[in-house]
Amino acid sequence: MGDSITRAIVVSVFFMIVIAPKADAGNRSGTVSGQFLKLPTNARVSAMGNAQAALAEGASSIGYNPAGILSVTNASFGGTYHQWFAEITHSFYSVAVNLQEWGTVGMGMTLLTTDDMPVTDQFFPEGTGQMFKSTDVAYTVSYARQISEDFGLGLSAKYIRSYLYNSDYRATSFAFDIGSIYDIPALRTRLGISIANLGKDLKYIYEQYSIPSVLRFGARITALREDDHLVYIALQVGRPNDAEEQYNLGVEYTFQNLVSLRTGYRFNYDTENWSGGLGLSLQSLGINGSLDYAYTNYKYLSGTHMFSTEIGF
């Protein structure tokens, strides 16, 4: 256990050193592009206040902590549909395969797209007859390995493309995610650390902007474990490169490993606050998987709905 603790401390310190220069800038709202990379990619973690770092499990964890794919036994597929504001659709798809002693590999795709919109100008304010759309997409390849019995480490490489006007005006970037999971059975606690989107800026024509990197440190505490009842509490602190520190709190109650009720709160966010949702295990149908739903409330806008599934093979 001593070696595991040492590794966890070393990785944690490394994360702090890497991210600190970007996180010290404080509130820099409006100076970072690629905002779609901030959106949650799993309904379970979104319902639990987006306290995601220590909740990482299954193929969907590629989106927020690549070390989570180590929980995949053989192979797993994850999919998420998120109806966002103004007819904007956000979705995430992922697959992970356990290669046994070689570790676990995975791939993911994040997609944010608008509906077709009319092109307007000063002569045709009602539309020129042409249409356009904006699309953001990120392709991810992940690898994770169990360093010791209780400590796992994951790494993702990410290729980002952003289209402002069909495919005419676009920007590209490369980024990396790093994540770790450390289980402490004696304390019924799991620690998770992740860094997302360490990479080069996005450049649109002549303008160049950073991408939204963030350091997250979280814990998942088993508050209750009985035959029919399981309660998790998730805590997280995040240090984004365009805002002050953010805090996340989530609770999940599961009955008979069948139905889960979840709620959470986001602290120090500009518009998001509370969230809630539920999950349904598919084990009773003979399927190794789950269906999840999340609702996120906003201070000044209508709430959003997210649906996810995770299927193991």
N, C-alpha and C positions, 0 to 999 in steps of 0.2 A: 504493500500500500504506500510505503514511503516514496518509492520511485514514481508512482502515479501522481501523488501530491506534488512532487517536485516538477514533473512535466506540466501539470496543470498550472502551477505558479509561473513557470518559465513562459508558457504560451500566453498567459494572461498579461504578463509584463510586456511581452513582445507586442501584443495587440495595443496596449496603451501607448507604447512608444511610437508605433506606426501611425495611429489615428490622432494622437494628441495635437499635432500641429494644425490639422484641419478643424478640429473640434473647438479649439480655443477662440475661434472668431466670434462666437456668440450668435446673436440673431442676425442672419443674412438673408432674410426672406426675399425671394424674387431674384436671387443671384445664381440659382442652381437650375440646370435643365435636366431633362430625363425624369420628370416628376413621377412618371408611371412606375418607376423602379421602387418608389416608396409604398405602393399599394400592397396590402396583404394578399397572399396567394392561397390562403386556406381558411375555410369557414370556421373550423374549430378554434384556431388561434385568434381569428378576428372577433369571434363571440366572446373570447376570454380577454378582451381589452388589448389584443395584439401583443400580449406578453409572450413572445414567440421563441426566444432563444433557447429556453430549457424544455419547451414542448415539442421540439423537433422529433418527428417520427414519420416513417414511411417515405414514399417517393416524393410527396409534396414538400418535404422539408428542404429539397433543393432550392426552393424559393426563399428560405430564410436562415437555414443553418445546415450546410451540407453534411455535417457529422450525423444528422438524424437518419440518413439512409442506411446506417449500420443496423437499424432495427428491422430491415427487410430480411426475411428468412430465405426466400428463393427469388421471386420477382414481384414487383408491385407497380401498379399504374395509378396515377392521381390526376384528377381533372377538376377545375374550378371555373364557374361562370359567375361573373360579378356585373350586375347592371348598375352602372354609375350614372352620374348626372348628364343631362342634356343629350340623351340617347347615345351616350358613349358606353361601349362594351369593353370590359376588361376580363381576360381569361388566362388561365395557366394550365399547362399540361406537362406531365412528367412521367418518367419511367425509371425504375432502378432495378438492378440485378445483383444479387449476392454471388461473388466469385469465390466464396469460402476463404481459404488462406490467402488469396490474392487481394482481398478487400471487397468493396462494393462500388459499383460504377452506376452513373445515372445521367440522364439527359432531361432538359426541361425547355419549355418555350413560354415566354410571357408576351401577351398581345393586348394592345390597347388601340381601339379603332373607333372612329366616328362614323355616323351615317353619311351618305352622300349629301353635300351641301351645294347650293347654287353659287356660282361665281357672280359677284356684283362689282360695279365700278361707278364712277361719277356720272356716266352716261346711261347706265342701265342699273339703277338702284334696286330694281325688282328682280334682276337676274339677266345674264347674257345668254342663257340657254345652255351654258356649260355647267358641269358639275365637278366637284373635287371632294377629296376626303383626306384626313390626316391619320397616320398610323405610326405607332411605336412598337417595336418588337425586340426582344432579347432572347438569344439562343444560349443555352447553358450546358456545359459538360462538367460533371462532378465525379470526384473520387474520394472515398473515405476508407479509413483503415482503423481497426481496433489496436491501439498502442499497448494497452494492458487490459485486464479483465474489466476495469471500471472506467477507463479513459479512452475516448475515441476522437479522431481528428479528421476533418473533411476540408476539401479544397474545390472550388469551382472556378472555371474560366468562362467568361461571358462575352458574347459579341452583340453589340447594341446598334440598332439602326432606327433612325427617327426621320419620318417623312412629314414635312409640313404641308406640302401641296402635291398630292398624288406622289409620283416618284421624281418630280422635277427638282424640288428643294429638299435635300436630305443631309443628314449628318451621321457619322459612325463613330464608334468607340469600342475599346476593349476594356474589360474590368475583371477583377478577381474577388471572390468571396472566400473567407476562411471561417471555419467554425469548429467548436469542440463541445463534447459532452462528457461530464464527469459525474458518475454516480457515487453517492455516499450512502450505502445501505444502512449503516448504523444510525444515521440521522434521518432516514427515509426521505432523502433529498437528492435531487439531481441539479447540477449546475450546468448552465449553457453559456457559452461566449461566442459571439460572431462579429465579424466585420463584413459589411456589404459594400460592394461597388468601389473598390480601390482601382482607379483607372484613369485614363486620359480624358480630357475635356471633349465635349461635343461642340463642333464648329458649324454654324449655319451661315453660309456665304461668308460674311466678314466678321460675324459675331461669334465669340467663343465663351462657353459656360462650363462650369464644373458639373459633374454628375453627383447625385446625392449619396455620399458615403456616410456610414453610421457604424458606431461601435455599440453593441448591446451586451449587457451582462444580466443574466436572469437565473432564477431558481424555481424549481417545481417541488413543492412540499406535499407529501402524502399526509393529509390531516386526519383521514379516517380510512381504514381498510378492514372490512368485515366480509362475510360470505356474500351478502347481497348489496352492500353499500361501499362506495369508493368516493372519496372527496380529495380533489387536488386543489391546491392554491398555487397560483403562478405569480411571480413578481419579476419586474424587469426595470432596469434603468438604461436609457439610450442616450448617446451623444452624437447627434447628427451634425453635419458640417455647415448647416444653414439655419440652425435654431439653437435655443437653449436646451439644457438637459430635459428629457421627457421621461415620464414614469408610467408604468403599466401594471395593472392589477387584474387578475382573473380568477374565477372560481368555477370548478366543474364538479357536478354530482352525477354519478353513474349508478343506476339501479339494475342489479342482476346482470351486469355486463351487456345490457340490452339497450337501455335508453339513457341519454345524458342530457342534463340541463346545464346551461352555461351562462355566465354573465361576467362583465368586466368594465373597467373604466380606464380612460386615458387621461393622464394629468399633464398640464402644461402644453397642450396642443391648441392650435389656433381655432379650430372649428369642431373637431371630433371630441366626443365625451364618452357617453356610456354605450355599451353594446350588449347583446344577448343572443341566445340561439339554442339549438338542440341538435343532438346526434342520435342516429339509429344504427345499431349494429345489424349486419346482415347474416350473422351466424345462424340464426333460427331458420334461414332459408338455405342453409348449406353453403353460403358464400363467405369467404374470408375477406370481409370488407365493411365499409360503413358509408352512410349518407349523412351529411352535415349541412346545417343552415345557420346563417348569421345575419343579424340586423345591426347596423351601426347608425347611431343618431348623430346629427350635426346641429350646431347651434343656430345657424342661419339658413340652412338648406334642408331639403327633405332627406330622410334616411335612405340608406342603400341596402340592397339585399344580395347575399352571396350564397351560392350552393356549391358544395364540394363532394367528391366521392373518392374513395381510396379502395382499390381492389387488389388483393394479393393472390398469387398463383403458386 
